[in-house]
Amino acid sequence: MSDIALIKTARDFNRFYTNFLGLLNKAYLDSRFTLTDARILFEIGSQEGVSAAALVRDLHLDPAYLSRILKRFRAEGLIKTSPDPADLRSQIINVTDRGREQFEELGRRANAQIAARFDNLAIGEPQAVVSAMDTIRALLDSAAKPVPAVIRAHRAGDIGWIVQSQGRFYAEEYGWDLRFEALVADVTGKFLANFDPEKEYCWIAERGGINVGSVLVTNGGDGIAKLRLLYVDKSARGLGLGKLLVDECIGFCRQKGYSEIQLWTNDMLETARAIYVKSGFRLVSEERHRMFGPEANGQNWALTL
């Protein structure tokens, strides 16, 4: 997808989501408050004393605009203010009992709105929506804490994800044709059909419930293990997951008594090759090929255990 198409899609989503939440409605959640009113009341009600200066900073509001809203809230008996000891030009703001009732009512209405939307979704879809939201925030919000990655064993559905994600990635990034996806499907299909948990394993890297990486170890016979299909999604690059997955493979193979690990890769996959070098693999042989369309340089690597 081109940059222009990506930007258009993002703008389309923004328009959809503001309409979805009714953010452009003058009366937010069928109340007498605007969205800005409700957000300010939420920030005050969810904290034990907040300064006007902090509201200006955190909500990116014009000080004069905020002052007018606070003056109205005070007149309606929703808030009470006192001088800020840290800044006499500012105020410490708390909700009154009446303000807390209104704050909690807006919260109930917001929860009911989202629950009604989720009720129309199929089983598992609300979780998928929330996972997508977590991903958007983790990628776009610089203040958001990064979602930690979890390395786990494969389970039902993961092998299909490996085929789909790698087939799409290599087609988009390197122009490889469907023969590569067929190869991944063949490798993973044989892995499932002949799975030997005593000598083989598949690791999945997951962030916020979303698969972002994978690798397999298969039994090549004669004490040789095969490291297959190392992959880390673009959304999780730079977290060290590739090295972590390879380390899991090496540790597993040592534990299971393998004497050597072998793998096949291509020289344009520089990040993966750097991991193999750092992990002690040595280049055994290489050969030009057109197995997946464009000419590439296939390489065989090995690690003696």
C-alpha positions as CSV (number, residue, x, y, z in Angstrom):
1,M,0.0,0.0,0.0
2,S,1.4,3.4,-1.0
3,D,2.0,6.2,1.5
4,I,-0.9,8.2,0.1
5,A,-3.2,5.2,0.4
6,L,-2.0,4.6,4.0
7,I,-2.8,8.2,5.0
8,K,-6.2,8.1,3.3
9,T,-7.1,4.8,5.2
10,A,-6.0,6.4,8.5
11,R,-8.2,9.5,7.8
12,D,-11.1,7.3,6.8
13,F,-10.7,5.4,10.1
14,N,-10.6,8.7,12.1
15,R,-13.9,9.8,10.5
16,F,-15.5,6.5,11.2
17,Y,-14.4,6.4,14.8
18,T,-15.4,9.9,15.7
19,N,-18.9,9.1,14.3
20,F,-18.9,5.7,16.0
21,L,-18.4,7.4,19.4
22,G,-20.6,10.4,18.6
23,L,-17.8,12.8,19.3
24,L,-19.1,15.4,16.9
25,N,-22.5,15.5,18.6
26,K,-23.2,18.7,20.5
27,A,-24.6,16.7,23.4
28,Y,-22.1,14.0,24.4
29,L,-23.7,10.7,25.5
30,D,-27.1,12.4,25.3
31,S,-26.1,14.6,28.2
32,R,-26.0,18.4,28.5
33,F,-22.2,18.3,28.2
34,T,-20.0,18.6,25.2
35,L,-17.1,16.1,24.7
36,T,-14.6,18.7,26.1
37,D,-16.8,19.3,29.2
38,A,-17.1,15.6,29.8
39,R,-13.3,15.0,29.4
40,I,-12.5,17.8,31.8
41,L,-15.0,16.5,34.4
42,F,-13.6,13.0,34.0
43,E,-10.0,14.2,34.6
44,I,-11.1,16.2,37.8
45,G,-13.3,13.4,39.0
46,S,-10.8,10.6,38.6
47,Q,-8.1,12.4,40.6
48,E,-7.8,13.7,44.1
49,G,-7.1,17.3,43.4
50,V,-5.8,18.4,40.0
51,S,-4.4,21.8,39.1
52,A,-5.7,24.0,36.3
53,A,-2.2,24.1,35.0
54,A,-2.1,20.3,34.7
55,L,-5.4,20.3,32.9
56,V,-4.1,22.8,30.4
57,R,-1.0,20.7,29.9
58,D,-2.5,17.2,29.7
59,L,-5.6,18.1,27.7
60,H,-3.8,20.7,25.4
61,L,-6.5,23.3,26.2
62,D,-6.3,27.1,25.9
63,P,-6.1,28.5,29.4
64,A,-8.8,31.1,28.8
65,Y,-11.1,28.4,27.3
66,L,-10.6,26.1,30.3
67,S,-11.2,29.0,32.7
68,R,-14.6,29.7,31.2
69,I,-15.6,26.0,31.5
70,L,-14.4,25.8,35.1
71,K,-16.3,29.0,35.9
72,R,-19.5,27.4,34.6
73,F,-18.8,24.1,36.5
74,R,-18.3,26.2,39.7
75,A,-21.6,28.0,39.2
76,E,-23.4,24.7,38.6
77,G,-21.9,23.3,41.9
78,L,-19.9,20.6,40.1
79,I,-16.5,21.6,41.4
80,K,-14.8,23.4,44.2
81,T,-11.4,25.2,44.0
82,S,-8.6,26.3,46.3
83,P,-5.3,28.0,45.7
84,D,-2.5,25.8,44.4
85,P,0.4,26.0,47.0
86,A,2.9,25.1,44.3
87,D,1.7,27.9,42.0
88,L,-0.4,30.7,43.3
89,R,-1.5,31.6,39.8
90,S,-3.2,28.3,39.5
91,Q,-6.0,26.4,41.4
92,I,-6.5,22.9,42.9
93,I,-9.8,21.6,41.7
94,N,-12.0,18.8,43.2
95,V,-15.4,17.6,42.3
96,T,-18.3,18.2,44.7
97,D,-20.7,15.5,45.7
98,R,-23.0,16.8,42.9
99,G,-20.0,16.8,40.5
100,R,-19.1,13.2,41.4
101,E,-22.6,12.0,40.7
102,Q,-22.5,13.6,37.3
103,F,-19.0,12.2,36.7
104,E,-20.1,8.7,37.6
105,E,-23.3,9.0,35.5
106,L,-21.2,9.9,32.4
107,G,-19.0,6.9,33.1
108,R,-22.1,4.6,33.3
109,R,-23.4,6.0,30.0
110,A,-20.0,5.6,28.3
111,N,-19.7,2.0,29.5
112,A,-23.3,1.2,28.3
113,Q,-22.5,2.7,24.9
114,I,-19.5,0.5,24.4
115,A,-21.2,-2.6,25.8
116,A,-24.1,-2.1,23.4
117,R,-21.6,-2.0,20.5
118,F,-19.8,-5.1,21.7
119,D,-23.1,-7.0,22.1
120,N,-23.5,-6.9,18.3
121,L,-20.2,-8.6,17.8
122,A,-19.4,-12.3,17.5
123,I,-17.7,-14.3,20.2
124,G,-14.0,-13.2,20.4
125,E,-14.5,-10.1,18.3
126,P,-14.6,-7.6,21.3
127,Q,-11.2,-9.0,22.4
128,A,-9.9,-8.6,18.9
129,V,-11.1,-4.9,18.8
130,V,-9.4,-4.2,22.2
131,S,-6.2,-5.9,21.0
132,A,-6.2,-3.7,17.9
133,M,-6.7,-0.6,20.1
134,D,-3.8,-1.7,22.3
135,T,-1.6,-2.0,19.2
136,I,-2.6,1.4,17.9
137,R,-1.8,3.1,21.2
138,A,1.5,1.2,21.7
139,L,2.7,2.3,18.2
140,L,1.4,5.9,18.1
141,D,1.5,7.0,21.8
142,S,5.0,7.9,22.8
143,A,3.9,8.0,26.5
144,A,2.3,4.6,26.4
145,K,4.3,1.8,28.1
146,P,5.4,-0.8,25.5
147,V,3.4,-4.0,25.7
148,P,5.8,-6.8,26.9
149,A,6.3,-9.8,24.6
150,V,5.6,-13.3,25.7
151,I,7.2,-16.4,24.2
152,R,5.0,-19.4,24.3
153,A,4.4,-22.8,22.7
154,H,2.2,-23.0,19.6
155,R,-1.5,-23.7,19.9
156,A,-4.5,-24.2,17.6
157,G,-4.5,-21.6,14.8
158,D,-0.9,-20.5,15.2
159,I,0.4,-22.6,12.3
160,G,-2.1,-21.0,10.0
161,W,-1.0,-17.6,11.2
162,I,2.7,-18.5,10.3
163,V,1.7,-19.4,6.8
164,Q,-0.5,-16.3,6.3
165,S,1.9,-13.8,7.8
166,Q,5.1,-15.0,6.2
167,G,3.5,-15.5,2.8
168,R,2.2,-12.0,2.8
169,F,5.4,-10.4,4.3
170,Y,7.8,-11.9,1.8
171,A,5.5,-11.1,-1.1
172,E,5.2,-7.5,-0.1
173,E,8.9,-7.0,1.0
174,Y,10.8,-9.1,-1.6
175,G,8.3,-9.8,-4.4
176,W,8.4,-13.6,-3.7
177,D,5.6,-15.5,-5.4
178,L,3.1,-18.0,-4.1
179,R,5.7,-20.8,-4.2
180,F,7.2,-19.4,-1.0
181,E,3.8,-19.5,0.7
182,A,3.5,-23.1,-0.6
183,L,6.9,-23.9,1.0
184,V,5.9,-22.5,4.3
185,A,2.6,-24.4,4.2
186,D,4.5,-27.6,3.4
187,V,7.0,-27.2,6.2
188,T,4.4,-26.3,8.8
189,G,1.9,-29.0,7.6
190,K,4.5,-31.7,8.0
191,F,5.5,-30.2,11.4
192,L,1.9,-30.6,12.6
193,A,1.3,-34.0,10.9
194,N,4.5,-35.6,12.3
195,F,4.9,-33.5,15.5
196,D,7.2,-35.2,18.0
197,P,7.2,-33.1,21.2
198,E,10.3,-34.9,22.5
199,K,12.4,-33.6,19.6
200,E,10.5,-30.7,18.0
201,Y,8.9,-27.4,19.1
202,C,7.3,-24.2,17.8
203,W,7.7,-20.9,19.7
204,I,5.3,-18.0,19.2
205,A,6.1,-14.5,20.3
206,E,3.0,-12.6,21.4
207,R,2.3,-9.0,22.4
208,G,-1.0,-7.9,23.8
209,G,-2.6,-11.1,22.6
210,I,-1.4,-10.7,19.0
211,N,1.2,-13.0,17.4
212,V,4.3,-11.1,16.3
213,G,7.0,-13.7,15.8
214,S,7.7,-17.4,15.4
215,V,10.3,-20.1,14.9
216,L,10.3,-23.9,14.6
217,V,12.7,-26.7,15.4
218,T,12.2,-30.0,13.5
219,N,14.1,-33.2,13.7
220,G,16.4,-33.6,10.7
221,G,17.7,-37.1,11.8
222,D,21.1,-38.3,12.8
223,G,21.3,-35.9,15.7
224,I,20.7,-32.8,13.5
225,A,18.0,-30.3,14.3
226,K,16.5,-27.9,11.7
227,L,15.8,-24.3,12.6
228,R,12.9,-23.3,10.4
229,L,10.9,-20.2,9.5
230,L,12.3,-17.5,11.9
231,Y,10.0,-14.5,11.6
232,V,9.4,-11.3,13.5
233,D,6.6,-8.9,12.5
234,K,7.4,-5.4,11.5
235,S,5.4,-4.1,14.5
236,A,7.8,-5.8,16.9
237,R,11.2,-5.1,15.3
238,G,13.9,-3.7,17.5
239,L,12.8,-5.6,20.7
240,G,15.3,-8.4,20.4
241,L,12.6,-11.0,19.7
242,G,14.5,-12.6,16.9
243,K,17.6,-13.3,19.1
244,L,15.3,-14.5,21.9
245,L,13.6,-17.0,19.6
246,V,16.9,-18.3,18.3
247,D,18.2,-18.6,21.8
248,E,15.1,-20.7,22.7
249,C,15.9,-23.0,19.8
250,I,19.5,-23.4,20.8
251,G,18.6,-24.1,24.4
252,F,16.0,-26.7,23.4
253,C,18.3,-28.5,21.0
254,R,21.1,-28.7,23.6
255,Q,18.6,-30.1,26.1
256,K,17.3,-32.7,23.7
257,G,20.8,-33.9,22.8
258,Y,21.2,-32.7,19.3
259,S,24.7,-32.4,18.0
260,E,24.1,-29.7,15.4
261,I,21.5,-27.2,14.2
262,Q,21.2,-26.5,10.5
263,L,19.2,-23.7,8.8
264,W,18.6,-22.3,5.3
265,T,18.2,-18.6,4.7
266,N,18.8,-15.9,2.0
267,D,21.5,-13.3,2.1
268,M,19.1,-10.3,1.8
269,L,17.7,-11.2,5.2
270,E,20.5,-9.2,6.9
271,T,18.9,-9.0,10.4
272,A,18.3,-12.7,10.6
273,R,21.8,-13.5,9.3
274,A,23.3,-11.1,12.0
275,I,21.5,-13.1,14.7
276,Y,22.8,-16.3,13.3
277,V,26.4,-15.0,13.3
278,K,26.0,-13.6,16.8
279,S,24.7,-17.0,18.0
280,G,27.7,-18.8,16.6
281,F,26.4,-20.3,13.4
282,R,28.8,-20.6,10.5
283,L,28.1,-20.3,6.8
284,V,28.5,-23.7,5.1
285,S,27.5,-23.1,1.5
286,E,25.5,-20.8,-0.7
287,E,23.8,-21.0,-4.1
288,R,21.9,-18.6,-6.4
289,H,18.3,-19.6,-7.1
290,R,14.9,-18.5,-8.4
291,M,12.8,-20.7,-6.3
292,F,10.3,-17.9,-5.5
293,G,10.6,-15.7,-8.6
294,P,13.3,-13.0,-8.1
295,E,16.9,-14.2,-8.1
296,A,18.3,-14.7,-4.6
297,N,21.3,-16.2,-2.9
298,G,20.3,-19.1,-0.6
299,Q,22.7,-19.9,2.2
300,N,23.1,-23.0,4.5
301,W,24.3,-22.3,8.0
302,A,25.2,-24.7,10.9
303,L,25.9,-24.5,14.6
304,T,27.8,-27.3,16.4
305,L,26.4,-27.9,19.8
